[in-house]
């Protein structure tokens, strides 16, 4: 009988000790979790403060630069630098969204949008010769009716002596359908090429143009040698672009394939169904055109796009993807020949 009592007492003591130990461990875990949570909050607050200071400082720098652009002798370069800084600011916001709340993201995005509008307004005021832009969702009229008639007749227009290459528009095409438009190096080198309202057209450009500006293209194919500066695309549908450049920006376009060699990350906005692959167009003397254009072939960000409508950093944007394997076009000469035959393209001499 005593043995049973002693055994029962011992078992009860062990249970109490085990219960106390378990509660002690739970208390320690709770204290540790609370400590980690406080550290996490402190780190989050520190990161938020650093972001706000950096963001506000960058915004201030851009505004100060734009405020003084009127007095600059190189306005086009200042605007280009500010545009790049706005792109960098957008990327900084996109990479910081994981610790920002929805309200802060919206406020910062509105600030970036306002900077972009301010830049466009000043550029339109101080560089009145610029024929193309994304100021609004309406296509900008790039040439007068008289100029359009002259170009339809095969005429060429040269800017006044001393005009910057950024505003030197050599060729403008508008309202074309079912045409093969070919431009040779002597006509396009260092020039700005613009086109709008093309349907079922093939645009083939050899050489190293200064910049390309295309809007409202429908089921068109554009293959081009290295472009020294920027390429702007707006409101294009079902097109293929084979281009190399420093900067590319695409607005309001759908279901387009882009074969890119781009120094900085290409930017898309209000786009969907964009597919990208590496630039693989070849023609005689293309190596020399790359050298003349000044593009850095060691830096190609064709596979990474910045989507201004997708701020999440932990999920890929649903608005663009990579072209895979058999989806890519390897033999452009054969493809362009088939496209020309399929649409019975009329050759246009320039």
Buried (B, 14 or more C-beta within 10 A) or exposed (E): EEEEEEEEEEEEEEEEEEEEEEEEEEEEEEEEEEEEEEEEEEEEEEBBEEBEEEBEEBBEEBBEBBEEBEEEEEBBEBBBBBBEBBBEBBBBBBEBBEEBEEEBBEEBBEBBEEBBEBBBEBBEEBBEEBBBBBEEEEBBEBBEEEBBEBBEEEEEEEBEEEEBBBBBBBBBBBEBBBBBBBBEBEBBBBBBBBBBBBBBBBBBBBBBBBBBBBBBBBBBBBBBBBBBBBBBBBBBBBBBBBBBBBBBBBBBBBBBBBBBBBBBBBBBBBBBBBBBBEBEBEBEEBEEBBEBBEBEEEEBBBEEBBBBEBBEEEEEBEBBBBBEEEEBBEEBEEBBEEBBEEBEBEEBEB
